[in-house]
Amino acid sequence: MKKEKKYKPTAIARMLGINPSTAAQRFASPYAEKRWGVIIHRRRDGSIERYVPESNLHYWKENPNYVGRPVFKNKD
């Protein structure tokens, strides 16, 4: 079974040509999981690992110029 690639903020910034600080801010955002597809993994030592799996990169490619608070629509 092939493991899915994990991307950190610097790798995403280089790949998409966005500012590295923008990528870092998106990773630290309270909406990171829902808006940007960031996975937050807590390690045994208590530290936190944040990454974006390859399957969630489409969130970053759809609108790289997104600014502001997201508005989530309810699915009825």
C-alpha positions in Angstrom: 0.0 0.0 0.0 1.4 3.4 -1.0 1.5 6.1 1.6 -0.1 9.5 0.7 2.4 12.4 0.5 2.2 15.0 3.3 2.9 18.7 2.6 4.2 21.3 5.0 3.7 25.1 4.6 7.1 25.7 2.9 6.5 23.0 0.3 3.0 24.2 -0.5 4.3 27.8 -0.8 7.0 26.8 -3.3 4.7 24.5 -5.3 1.9 27.1 -5.7 4.1 30.3 -5.7 2.5 31.9 -2.7 4.3 33.7 0.1 5.6 31.3 2.8 4.2 33.5 5.6 0.7 33.2 4.0 1.0 29.4 4.0 2.1 29.4 7.6 -0.8 31.7 8.6 -3.3 29.4 6.9 -1.8 26.4 8.7 -2.2 28.2 12.1 -5.7 29.5 11.3 -8.7 28.3 13.4 -10.3 27.3 10.1 -7.3 25.3 8.9 -9.0 21.9 9.0 -12.2 23.0 7.3 -11.0 25.6 4.9 -7.5 24.5 3.9 -7.7 20.7 4.5 -4.9 20.8 7.2 -4.6 17.6 9.3 -3.6 18.2 12.9 -1.8 15.2 14.5 -0.9 15.2 18.1 2.3 13.2 18.8 3.1 11.2 21.9 5.4 13.8 23.3 2.6 16.4 23.2 3.8 18.3 20.2 1.6 19.0 17.2 2.3 18.1 13.6 0.3 19.9 10.9 0.3 18.8 7.3 -1.9 18.7 4.2 -2.3 15.3 2.5 -2.1 15.1 -1.3 -5.8 14.5 -1.5 -6.5 17.9 0.1 -4.3 20.0 -2.1 -7.3 21.1 -4.2 -8.3 23.4 -1.4 -5.1 25.4 -1.9 -5.3 25.4 -5.7 -8.9 26.5 -6.0 -8.5 30.0 -4.8 -4.9 30.9 -3.8 -5.8 34.6 -3.3 -8.4 33.9 -0.7 -8.4 36.5 2.1 -10.7 36.8 5.1 -12.9 34.7 7.2 -14.6 31.8 5.4 -18.4 31.5 5.2 -19.5 27.9 5.4 -22.9 27.1 3.8 -25.2 24.5 5.4 -26.0 21.5 3.2 -29.7 21.0 3.4 
